[in-house]
Amino acid sequence: MNNYDYFLAIAETGNISRAAEKLYISQPSLSKYLRRLENELGIELFDRSSYPLKLTEAGELYRSYVREEILRGKNLRRSFANLKAPDRGEVRVGLTPWRSASLLPEILSVFWRAWPNIRVSLEEGPHQHLASLIEHDRVDFALTHLPNQYQGFTCTHEFLMTDAAVFAVSRSNPILAALPDEKGISHISEEQFTLFQNEPFVVFQESQNIYEMLYSFLENAGVLPGVRLVTPNIHTAMNFVRQNQGVGFATTSYAEACEDENLRFFFVDSEPMKWDVVATYKKSRPLSSQARLLVDCIRACCLEKFGGRARA
């Protein structure tokens, strides 16, 4: 009765005959399976009055259950395989697209020199999506920010580094003439920041952690930006800033990684907006030995690259 492929095939096709063809079994056998399943559960899973067949409310609940059971089975088999071969196996990591593109390649090159047979699978998305991946056991851990408001379940957070917001301006922007020309990330006051208040801004989507933090800062600084572009991608945002199509915000880790001579980066005031970057995973699902190796490698690389912003 737990042949979930049979149920899912019927739900996908909406037709028992087509589902039977797809499964290479006879239609009577599949019909008998469905009757027995519904009798065992004591409720109808499909509305027979519609064509193609539609799931009832109970059917929708059962489909969610089936998908979770299939995932649990895959996770269990994966965990067994990882236990049998700790120097092999797979690690699934959730992270934002920017960290995937800019931070992880350097870290994985270090990791694979030590552990060449461990496969790494990446799931990218904003922080709400990462929280969902953790909650539904679709990743071993995710690189997230603290504080955040997206996790309604009990997690372990392992500190990796501190990041901060930096203001980004194209070097071709004439307003820079009023500011000292320094190397690296400079500090400017809120008063100096207001020189840019009439510039078009490139901003992040509301779904991103940094959005609320930045808009709170802008409101306190008395700057109500004219928004030219909204994007979830920091690379896209900085490409527009680089072409002097607006000003915007990035992160210290981005600024230090890109080393772009066409951009100037500034901390605004003496206390920049900061957050911790952490490896987050469920307390009820401890890290596999392979995932532990990767988390430790990420921490070591952050310590080497960002020094005082990472703790040993």
C-alpha positions as CSV (number, residue, x, y, z in Angstrom):
1,M,0.0,0.0,0.0
2,N,3.0,2.3,0.3
3,N,3.8,2.3,-3.4
4,Y,3.8,6.1,-3.6
5,D,4.7,6.2,-7.2
6,Y,1.3,4.8,-8.1
7,F,-0.6,7.5,-6.2
8,L,1.7,10.3,-7.6
9,A,1.3,9.0,-11.1
10,I,-2.5,9.2,-10.8
11,A,-2.3,12.7,-9.3
12,E,0.0,13.9,-12.0
13,T,-1.9,12.5,-15.0
14,G,-5.4,12.9,-13.6
15,N,-6.3,9.7,-15.4
16,I,-5.9,6.0,-14.2
17,S,-5.4,4.7,-17.8
18,R,-2.5,7.1,-18.6
19,A,-1.0,6.6,-15.1
20,A,-1.1,2.8,-15.7
21,E,0.7,3.2,-19.1
22,K,3.3,5.4,-17.4
23,L,3.9,2.8,-14.7
24,Y,3.8,-0.2,-17.1
25,I,1.0,-1.9,-15.2
26,S,-2.5,-2.8,-16.0
27,Q,-5.4,-0.4,-15.5
28,P,-7.4,-2.9,-13.3
29,S,-4.3,-3.4,-11.1
30,L,-3.9,0.4,-10.6
31,S,-7.7,0.9,-10.0
32,K,-7.6,-1.9,-7.4
33,Y,-4.6,-0.3,-5.7
34,L,-6.4,3.0,-5.4
35,R,-9.6,1.4,-4.0
36,R,-7.6,-0.4,-1.4
37,L,-5.6,2.7,-0.5
38,E,-8.8,4.8,0.0
39,N,-10.4,2.0,2.0
40,E,-7.4,1.8,4.2
41,L,-7.3,5.5,4.8
42,G,-11.1,5.7,5.1
43,I,-11.5,8.7,2.8
44,E,-11.6,9.5,-0.9
45,L,-8.4,11.0,-2.4
46,F,-9.8,11.9,-5.8
47,D,-12.9,13.6,-7.0
48,R,-14.4,11.1,-9.5
49,S,-16.9,13.7,-10.8
50,S,-14.3,15.7,-12.5
51,Y,-12.2,15.0,-15.6
52,P,-9.3,14.8,-15.4
53,L,-9.4,13.5,-11.8
54,K,-8.7,16.1,-9.2
55,L,-7.4,15.6,-5.7
56,T,-9.8,16.1,-2.9
57,E,-8.7,18.1,0.2
58,A,-7.7,14.8,1.7
59,G,-5.8,13.9,-1.4
60,E,-3.8,17.2,-1.2
61,L,-2.9,16.4,2.4
62,Y,-1.9,12.8,1.4
63,R,0.3,14.1,-1.5
64,S,2.1,16.4,0.9
65,Y,2.6,13.5,3.3
66,V,3.9,11.2,0.5
67,R,6.4,13.8,-0.7
68,E,7.7,14.2,2.8
69,E,8.0,10.4,3.2
70,I,9.9,10.1,0.0
71,L,12.3,12.9,1.1
72,R,12.8,11.2,4.5
73,G,13.6,8.0,2.7
74,K,16.1,9.7,0.5
75,N,17.7,11.4,3.5
76,L,17.9,8.2,5.4
77,R,19.6,6.4,2.5
78,R,22.0,9.3,2.1
79,S,22.8,9.3,5.8
80,F,23.6,5.6,5.7
81,A,25.9,6.1,2.7
82,N,27.7,9.0,4.4
83,L,28.2,6.9,7.5
84,K,29.7,4.0,5.5
85,A,32.2,6.3,3.7
86,P,33.0,9.4,5.8
87,D,35.6,10.6,3.2
88,R,33.0,10.4,0.4
89,G,29.2,11.2,0.3
90,E,27.4,14.4,-0.3
91,V,26.8,17.7,1.5
92,R,23.8,19.9,0.6
93,V,24.2,23.6,1.3
94,G,21.7,26.5,1.2
95,L,23.0,30.0,0.5
96,T,22.3,33.3,-1.2
97,P,23.2,33.6,-4.9
98,W,25.9,36.2,-4.1
99,R,27.7,34.0,-1.6
100,S,27.4,31.0,-4.0
101,A,29.0,33.0,-6.8
102,S,31.6,35.0,-4.9
103,L,32.5,33.3,-1.6
104,L,32.1,29.6,-2.1
105,P,34.3,28.8,-5.1
106,E,37.4,29.9,-3.2
107,I,36.3,27.9,-0.2
108,L,35.5,24.7,-2.1
109,S,38.8,24.8,-3.9
110,V,40.4,24.5,-0.4
111,F,37.9,21.9,0.7
112,W,38.3,19.6,-2.3
113,R,42.1,19.6,-2.0
114,A,41.6,17.8,1.3
115,W,38.3,15.9,0.5
116,P,38.1,15.4,-3.3
117,N,35.5,12.7,-3.1
118,I,32.8,14.6,-1.2
119,R,30.2,16.1,-3.5
120,V,28.6,19.4,-2.7
121,S,25.1,20.3,-3.9
122,L,24.0,24.0,-3.7
123,E,20.5,25.4,-3.2
124,E,20.3,29.1,-3.8
125,G,17.7,31.7,-2.8
126,P,16.8,34.5,-0.4
127,H,16.8,33.9,3.4
128,Q,13.1,32.9,3.6
129,H,13.8,30.1,1.1
130,L,16.8,29.0,3.0
131,A,14.8,28.7,6.2
132,S,12.3,26.6,4.3
133,L,15.0,24.3,3.0
134,I,16.3,23.8,6.5
135,E,12.8,23.2,7.9
136,H,12.0,20.6,5.3
137,D,15.4,18.8,5.5
138,R,16.4,19.7,2.0
139,V,19.8,20.9,3.0
140,D,22.3,19.9,5.6
141,F,22.9,23.5,6.6
142,A,22.6,27.0,5.2
143,L,24.6,30.1,5.4
144,T,22.3,32.7,6.9
145,H,22.3,36.0,8.8
146,L,21.6,36.8,12.4
147,P,19.3,38.3,13.5
148,N,16.5,37.2,11.2
149,Q,12.8,36.7,11.5
150,Y,12.3,33.7,9.2
151,Q,13.0,30.6,11.3
152,G,10.1,29.4,13.4
153,F,11.8,26.2,14.5
154,T,14.7,25.3,16.7
155,C,18.1,25.7,15.1
156,T,21.8,25.6,15.9
157,H,23.8,28.6,14.6
158,E,27.5,28.4,14.3
159,F,29.3,31.7,13.9
160,L,31.4,32.1,10.8
161,M,32.1,35.8,10.4
162,T,30.6,39.3,10.8
163,D,29.5,41.2,7.7
164,A,28.4,44.8,7.4
165,A,26.6,47.1,4.9
166,V,28.7,49.5,2.8
167,F,27.6,52.3,0.6
168,A,28.7,51.9,-3.0
169,V,29.3,54.7,-5.6
170,S,30.8,54.8,-9.0
171,R,34.1,56.5,-9.2
172,S,32.7,58.5,-12.1
173,N,30.1,60.1,-9.8
174,P,31.0,63.8,-9.5
175,I,29.8,64.0,-5.9
176,L,32.9,62.0,-4.9
177,A,35.0,65.2,-5.5
178,A,33.7,66.5,-2.2
179,L,35.0,63.5,-0.3
180,P,38.6,62.4,0.5
181,D,40.0,59.9,-2.1
182,E,41.2,57.0,0.0
183,K,41.9,53.3,-0.7
184,G,39.8,50.5,0.7
185,I,36.5,51.1,2.5
186,S,36.4,54.7,3.8
187,H,34.2,56.2,6.6
188,I,31.8,59.0,5.9
189,S,29.4,60.8,8.2
190,E,25.6,60.8,7.9
191,E,25.9,64.4,6.8
192,Q,28.3,63.5,4.0
193,F,26.0,60.6,3.0
194,T,23.1,63.1,2.5
195,L,25.1,64.6,-0.4
196,F,23.8,61.6,-2.3
197,Q,20.1,61.9,-1.3
198,N,19.0,63.1,-4.8
199,E,20.8,60.3,-6.6
200,P,18.8,57.4,-8.0
201,F,19.2,54.3,-5.8
202,V,19.6,50.6,-6.7
203,V,17.9,48.6,-3.9
204,F,17.3,45.1,-2.8
205,Q,13.9,43.4,-2.7
206,E,11.7,43.5,0.4
207,S,12.2,39.8,0.8
208,Q,15.8,40.2,1.7
209,N,17.2,40.6,5.2
210,I,19.2,43.7,4.3
211,Y,16.2,45.5,3.0
212,E,14.6,46.4,6.3
213,M,17.9,47.3,7.9
214,L,18.9,49.7,5.1
215,Y,15.5,51.3,4.9
216,S,15.5,51.9,8.6
217,F,18.9,53.5,8.3
218,L,17.8,55.7,5.4
219,E,14.7,56.8,7.3
220,N,16.7,57.7,10.3
221,A,19.2,59.6,8.1
222,G,16.3,61.6,6.6
223,V,17.0,60.2,3.1
224,L,14.0,59.0,1.1
225,P,15.7,57.5,-2.0
226,G,14.3,57.7,-5.5
227,V,14.5,54.0,-6.5
228,R,15.6,53.3,-10.1
229,L,16.1,49.5,-9.9
230,V,15.0,46.8,-7.5
231,T,16.9,43.5,-7.7
232,P,17.6,40.5,-5.5
233,N,21.1,40.1,-6.9
234,I,24.1,42.1,-5.5
235,H,26.1,41.5,-8.6
236,T,23.4,43.1,-10.8
237,A,23.0,46.0,-8.3
238,M,26.8,46.7,-8.3
239,N,27.0,46.5,-12.1
240,F,24.4,49.3,-12.4
241,V,26.3,51.3,-9.7
242,R,29.6,50.7,-11.6
243,Q,28.0,52.3,-14.7
244,N,26.9,55.3,-12.6
245,Q,23.3,54.4,-13.1
246,G,22.6,54.9,-9.4
247,V,24.1,54.4,-5.9
248,G,23.4,51.5,-3.6
249,F,24.5,49.3,-0.8
250,A,26.7,46.2,-0.8
251,T,28.5,44.2,2.0
252,T,32.0,44.3,3.3
253,S,32.6,40.8,2.1
254,Y,31.5,41.7,-1.4
255,A,33.7,44.9,-1.4
256,E,36.7,43.0,-0.3
257,A,36.2,40.1,-2.7
258,C,35.5,42.2,-5.9
259,E,38.4,44.7,-5.6
260,D,36.8,46.8,-8.3
261,E,38.7,50.0,-9.1
262,N,35.5,51.5,-10.6
263,L,33.7,51.5,-7.3
264,R,34.1,53.3,-4.0
265,F,32.8,51.8,-0.8
266,F,32.0,53.6,2.4
267,F,31.0,52.8,5.9
268,V,28.4,55.4,6.9
269,D,29.1,56.9,10.3
270,S,31.4,55.2,12.9
271,E,29.1,52.3,13.6
272,P,28.2,50.5,10.4
273,M,25.2,48.2,10.1
274,K,26.4,44.7,11.0
275,W,25.2,41.2,11.2
276,D,26.6,37.7,11.9
277,V,27.0,35.1,9.1
278,V,26.3,31.7,10.5
279,A,26.0,28.0,9.5
280,T,22.4,27.1,10.5
281,Y,20.9,23.7,10.8
282,K,18.2,21.9,12.8
283,K,19.0,20.9,16.3
284,S,17.0,17.7,15.7
285,R,19.2,16.8,12.7
286,P,22.9,17.1,13.6
287,L,25.5,17.6,10.9
288,S,26.9,14.6,9.2
289,S,30.7,14.1,9.3
290,Q,30.9,15.4,5.7
291,A,28.9,18.5,6.5
292,R,31.0,19.1,9.7
293,L,34.2,19.0,7.6
294,L,32.7,21.7,5.2
295,V,31.5,24.0,8.0
296,D,34.9,23.8,9.7
297,C,36.5,24.6,6.3
298,I,34.3,27.6,5.7
299,R,35.1,28.9,9.2
300,A,38.8,28.5,8.7
301,C,38.7,30.2,5.3
302,C,36.7,33.1,6.8
303,L,39.2,33.5,9.6
304,E,42.1,33.6,7.1
305,K,40.4,35.9,4.6
306,F,38.5,38.3,7.0
307,G,40.7,38.1,10.0
308,G,39.3,40.2,12.9
309,R,35.7,39.8,11.6
310,A,35.9,36.0,12.1
311,R,36.5,34.2,15.4
312,A,38.6,31.1,15.8
